[in-house]
Amino acid sequence: MADHVLAAVRTAPSTTELREFPMPDIPADGALLKVEVAGICGTDVKMYGKPPFPDPVIMGHENVGVIARAGAEFTARKGLREGDRVFAEHYVGCFRCAWCHAGEYRHCEATDWRTNPDARRYGYTSAENPYHLWGGFSQYLYLPWNAVTHRVPDGVTPELAGLVTPLSNGIEWALVTAGVGYASTVLIQGPGQQGLSQVVACKQAGASTIIVTGTRRDAARLALARELGADHTVDVTEDDPLQRVLDLTGGRGVDVVLDCTAGAGTAPVLLGIDALKRREGVMVVQGELAAFPDFPLKKLTEKSIALKSARGHSYRACELALEQLASGRFPLEKLATHSFPLTETDRAIRTVGGETGEDAVHVSLLPWAAV
């Protein structure tokens, strides 16, 4: 094994540098992951353009690789051996607090970079912290004892396993947060990697009607949504989306709205409120609008709408995502549209952000790929 590790480091807004870090000495309760695939999502685009702090960061929080070196205590604790392929969640909880004991380590303060400057979370943690390798845009990733790992089933390629994060989010938000189940009617807004993952989750759960909205430039993605199980797609630039939803549901509206749009402002939320059924509908949003002028709270309460936030995934959702990938029931490989070597990290992130004009769904970095 080499003495140094090559990594792509965010050093300033929209700026990446390739740097070498010393190969860390692994403690008895730690391990080293040889990164095969590191996925990129919309959050990476935001963090790249407007970093929350100035420290150098190795981004990358959707990581799949092979255990290259493992201490004896790590092996005993995790039941993993060198050579095992795993998906590593980006959360690094304390496993002592009430949230961690409840299995909700995603809410642990030890992994919440927004409130804890010393938090550990892959893709968000300063590379100046001990062991340095806290992101997947690197040849190797450090795994402490409290890293959350999932063994990748035989037959699932690294590239396919790279879809676990968006797919597990889709399972968590649709099935757990929104309660989609047998005979549910669902409106999914936005046919990106998250929206398409929601289609799969809802179809698997037995939803009777799945409607996906997008714009004219989403034509290929809307076609993929239908291939993955959507019953109807709506181009909001060509049709009145509310009227279409009402027509498709016999005037009743939908049981659940899943907002997977990015940069669309308040319009999807307003549409969702109107498109939900007369009473007790559920809407899940992942937007981060700092303000919402004239929010229709009266209409929300009159319809008894439950407004919920989409926040990450659980251990169970990741396991279900891996099972789904292994089943081959859906052509999920079609979500993995682009991959780049480590030397093209900047271009890869800009591709996800739509700056290159390429119609990308899910983009991955392959740290060991040739230039």
C-alpha positions in Angstrom: 0.0 0.0 0.0 1.3 3.5 -0.9 2.5 6.0 1.6 0.2 8.7 0.4 -3.4 9.1 -0.6 -4.6 11.3 -3.5 -7.8 13.3 -2.8 -9.8 16.1 -4.4 -10.1 18.9 -1.9 -12.5 21.8 -1.9 -10.2 24.7 -0.9 -12.5 27.7 -1.7 -15.9 28.3 -3.3 -16.2 26.3 -6.5 -12.5 25.4 -6.3 -10.9 22.0 -6.1 -7.3 21.0 -5.7 -5.7 17.5 -5.9 -3.7 17.0 -2.7 -1.8 14.1 -1.2 -2.3 13.1 2.4 -0.2 10.7 4.5 -1.6 7.2 4.6 -3.1 7.1 8.2 -2.1 4.5 10.8 -5.3 2.6 11.5 -6.1 1.9 15.2 -7.4 -1.4 16.4 -11.0 -0.2 16.2 -10.7 1.5 12.8 -10.4 0.6 9.1 -9.5 2.0 5.7 -11.9 1.8 2.8 -10.5 1.8 -0.8 -13.1 4.0 -2.5 -14.5 2.6 -5.7 -17.5 5.0 -6.3 -18.4 8.3 -4.7 -21.8 9.6 -5.7 -22.6 13.3 -6.2 -25.9 15.0 -5.4 -27.5 18.4 -5.4 -26.3 19.1 -1.8 -22.7 18.8 -3.1 -23.4 21.4 -5.7 -24.7 23.8 -3.0 -21.8 23.1 -0.7 -19.3 23.5 -3.5 -20.5 26.9 -4.5 -21.1 28.2 -1.0 -19.0 26.3 1.5 -20.4 26.6 5.1 -16.8 27.1 6.5 -13.4 27.9 5.0 -11.5 24.7 6.0 -10.4 22.4 3.3 -12.8 19.5 2.8 -12.7 16.3 0.9 -16.3 16.1 -0.3 -18.2 13.0 -1.1 -20.9 11.4 1.1 -22.2 8.6 -1.1 -19.4 6.1 -0.8 -18.8 2.5 -1.8 -15.6 0.6 -1.6 -13.6 -2.4 -0.4 -12.2 -2.8 3.1 -8.4 -2.4 2.4 -7.2 -2.6 6.0 -9.1 -3.3 9.3 -8.1 -3.4 12.9 -9.0 -6.5 15.0 -11.6 -4.6 17.1 -13.2 -3.1 14.0 -13.5 -6.6 12.4 -15.0 -8.1 15.6 -17.4 -5.2 16.0 -18.6 -4.9 12.4 -18.4 -8.5 11.3 -16.4 -7.3 8.3 -13.1 -8.5 6.8 -10.6 -7.0 4.5 -11.8 -7.5 1.0 -15.5 -7.0 1.8 -17.4 -4.5 -0.3 -19.4 -2.0 1.7 -21.6 1.1 1.5 -20.7 3.6 4.2 -23.4 6.0 5.3 -22.3 9.6 5.7 -23.5 9.8 9.4 -20.9 9.2 12.2 -23.0 9.2 15.4 -21.8 8.9 19.0 -23.9 5.8 19.7 -24.4 7.0 23.3 -27.1 9.7 23.0 -30.9 9.1 23.0 -31.1 9.5 19.2 -28.5 6.9 18.6 -30.0 4.5 21.0 -33.3 4.9 19.2 -31.6 4.0 15.9 -31.9 7.6 14.6 -28.1 8.4 14.5 -28.8 10.8 11.6 -30.1 13.2 14.3 -27.1 12.8 16.6 -25.3 16.0 17.5 -22.0 14.3 16.9 -22.7 14.2 13.2 -24.6 17.4 12.8 -22.2 19.9 11.2 -24.8 22.6 11.3 -24.7 22.9 15.1 -21.5 21.2 16.0 -18.2 22.5 14.6 -16.4 19.3 15.7 -19.0 17.0 14.0 -18.0 14.1 11.9 -19.9 13.5 8.7 -18.4 12.2 5.4 -18.2 14.9 2.8 -18.7 17.7 5.3 -15.8 17.4 7.8 -12.5 19.4 7.6 -9.6 17.5 6.2 -7.5 19.1 9.0 -9.1 16.8 11.5 -7.2 13.6 12.6 -7.0 10.9 9.9 -7.9 13.6 7.3 -9.8 11.2 5.0 -13.4 12.3 5.8 -14.8 12.3 2.2 -15.2 10.0 -0.7 -13.5 12.2 -3.3 -10.4 10.3 -2.4 -8.6 7.1 -3.0 -9.2 6.0 0.6 -11.7 6.8 3.3 -11.1 6.4 7.0 -13.6 4.3 8.9 -13.8 4.8 12.7 -15.5 2.3 15.0 -18.7 4.3 14.8 -18.9 4.4 11.0 -22.2 2.9 9.8 -21.5 0.3 7.1 -23.6 -2.1 5.0 -22.3 -5.1 3.2 -23.0 -4.9 -0.5 -24.7 -8.1 -1.8 -23.0 -10.3 -4.3 -23.9 -9.5 -7.8 -24.3 -5.7 -7.1 -21.6 -3.8 -8.9 -19.8 -0.9 -7.2 -21.5 1.5 -9.8 -24.9 0.1 -8.9 -24.2 0.2 -5.2 -23.4 3.9 -5.7 -27.1 4.5 -6.0 -27.9 3.4 -2.5 -28.1 6.9 -1.0 -30.7 8.4 -3.4 -32.6 5.1 -3.4 -32.6 4.8 0.4 -33.7 8.4 0.7 -36.6 7.5 -1.7 -37.6 4.6 0.5 -37.3 6.6 3.7 -39.2 9.7 2.5 -42.0 7.9 0.6 -42.6 4.8 2.7 -41.6 5.9 6.3 -42.1 9.7 6.3 -45.1 9.9 4.0 -46.6 6.5 4.7 -47.1 5.5 1.0 -48.5 2.0 0.8 -51.0 -0.2 -1.1 -53.4 1.8 -3.3 -51.9 5.2 -2.4 -52.1 8.0 -5.0 -48.9 10.0 -5.2 -47.6 13.1 -6.9 -43.8 13.3 -7.2 -42.5 16.7 -8.2 -39.2 16.7 -10.0 -37.7 13.7 -12.0 -34.1 13.9 -10.8 -32.3 11.1 -9.0 -34.4 11.6 -5.8 -37.7 11.8 -7.7 -37.0 8.8 -9.8 -36.0 6.9 -6.6 -39.3 7.8 -5.1 -41.0 6.3 -8.2 -39.3 3.0 -7.5 -40.1 3.1 -3.7 -43.8 4.0 -4.3 -44.2 1.3 -7.0 -42.7 -1.3 -4.8 -45.0 -0.3 -2.0 -48.1 -0.8 -4.1 -49.2 2.7 -4.9 -52.1 2.6 -7.4 -51.4 5.9 -9.1 -48.0 7.6 -9.4 -47.8 11.0 -11.2 -44.5 12.7 -11.9 -44.1 16.3 -12.9 -41.2 18.0 -14.7 -40.5 20.6 -17.3 -39.8 20.5 -21.1 -36.1 19.9 -20.5 -36.9 16.8 -18.4 -38.4 14.9 -21.3 -35.8 12.0 -21.1 -36.2 11.8 -17.3 -40.0 11.7 -17.5 -39.7 8.9 -20.0 -37.4 7.1 -17.5 -39.9 7.7 -14.8 -42.6 5.9 -16.8 -40.1 3.0 -17.4 -39.5 2.8 -13.7 -43.2 2.6 -12.9 -44.8 6.0 -13.0 -48.4 5.8 -14.3 -48.5 9.4 -15.6 -46.1 12.2 -16.3 -46.9 15.9 -16.6 -44.9 18.6 -18.3 -45.7 21.7 -16.2 -44.6 24.0 -19.0 -47.2 22.5 -21.4 -50.1 21.6 -19.1 -51.9 23.0 -16.1 -50.4 20.6 -13.5 -53.2 21.0 -10.9 -55.9 20.3 -13.5 -54.0 17.3 -14.8 -53.7 15.9 -11.3 -57.4 16.4 -10.6 -58.3 14.8 -13.9 -56.1 11.8 -13.3 -57.6 11.3 -9.8 -61.3 11.8 -10.6 -61.2 15.2 -9.0 -60.2 13.8 -5.6 -56.5 14.8 -5.5 -53.7 12.7 -4.3 -52.9 11.1 -0.9 -49.3 12.1 -0.9 -47.1 14.8 -2.4 -43.3 14.3 -2.6 -41.5 17.5 -3.5 -38.2 16.6 -5.1 -37.6 19.8 -7.0 -34.5 22.0 -6.7 -34.4 25.7 -7.3 -38.1 25.8 -8.2 -39.1 28.3 -5.5 -42.4 28.2 -3.8 -44.5 26.9 -6.8 -44.2 23.2 -6.0 -45.3 23.6 -2.4 -48.3 25.7 -3.5 -49.2 23.1 -6.1 -48.8 20.3 -3.6 -51.2 21.9 -1.1 -53.8 22.3 -3.8 -53.3 18.9 -5.4 -53.7 17.0 -2.1 -57.0 15.4 -1.3 -59.7 17.2 0.7 -58.6 16.1 4.1 -55.6 14.4 5.8 -53.1 14.5 2.9 -49.3 14.3 3.5 -46.7 16.5 1.9 -42.9 15.8 2.2 -40.6 18.7 1.3 -36.8 18.8 1.0 -36.5 22.5 0.0 -34.4 24.9 2.0 -36.1 28.2 1.2 -34.9 30.8 3.8 -38.4 32.4 3.6 -41.8 31.7 2.1 -43.8 34.9 1.6 -47.5 34.6 2.0 -47.4 30.9 3.0 -51.1 29.6 2.8 -51.2 28.3 6.4 -55.0 28.7 6.5 -55.5 26.4 3.5 -53.0 23.9 5.0 -54.9 23.7 8.3 -58.3 23.7 6.7 -57.3 20.6 4.7 -55.6 19.0 7.7 -52.4 18.6 5.7 -49.4 17.0 7.5 -46.3 18.9 6.2 -43.1 16.9 6.9 -39.4 17.4 6.1 -37.3 15.0 4.0 -34.1 14.4 6.0 -31.7 11.6 5.2 -32.3 7.9 5.7 -32.3 5.2 8.3 -30.3 1.9 8.5 -33.3 -0.1 7.4 -33.8 2.1 4.4 -30.3 1.5 3.2 -30.7 -2.3 3.7 -33.9 -2.2 1.7 -32.2 -0.2 -1.1 -29.4 -2.8 -1.3 -32.0 -5.5 -1.5 -33.8 -3.6 -4.3 -30.6 -3.2 -6.3 -29.8 -6.9 -5.9 -33.3 -7.9 -7.0 -33.0 -6.5 -10.5 -36.7 -5.8 -10.6 -36.2 -2.3 -11.9 -33.7 -1.0 -14.5 -31.9 1.1 -11.9 -28.7 1.1 -13.8 -30.2 3.6 -16.1 -30.0 6.2 -13.2 -26.2 6.0 -13.3 -25.7 8.3 -16.3 -22.2 9.8 -15.8 -18.9 9.0 -14.1 -15.6 10.9 -13.9 -12.1 10.4 -12.6 -10.8 12.2 -9.6 -9.0 14.7 -11.8 -12.3 15.9 -13.1 -14.0 16.5 -9.8 -14.8 20.1 -10.6 -16.5 19.1 -13.9 -18.4 16.3 -12.2 -19.9 18.7 -9.7 -20.8 21.3 -12.3 -22.4 18.5 -14.4 -24.8 17.7 -11.5 -25.5 21.5 -11.2 -26.5 21.7 -14.9 -23.6 24.0 -15.9 -22.3 21.7 -18.6 -25.5 21.2 -20.5 -25.4 17.4 -20.1 -28.6 15.6 -19.1 -27.2 13.9 -16.0 -29.3 11.9 -13.5 -26.8 10.4 -11.1 -23.1 11.3 -11.4 -20.3 9.4 -9.7 -16.6 9.9 -9.1 -14.3 6.9 -9.7 -11.2 7.7 -7.6 -9.1 5.0 -9.3 -10.2 5.6 -12.9 -7.6 6.5 -15.4 -7.7 10.1 -16.6 
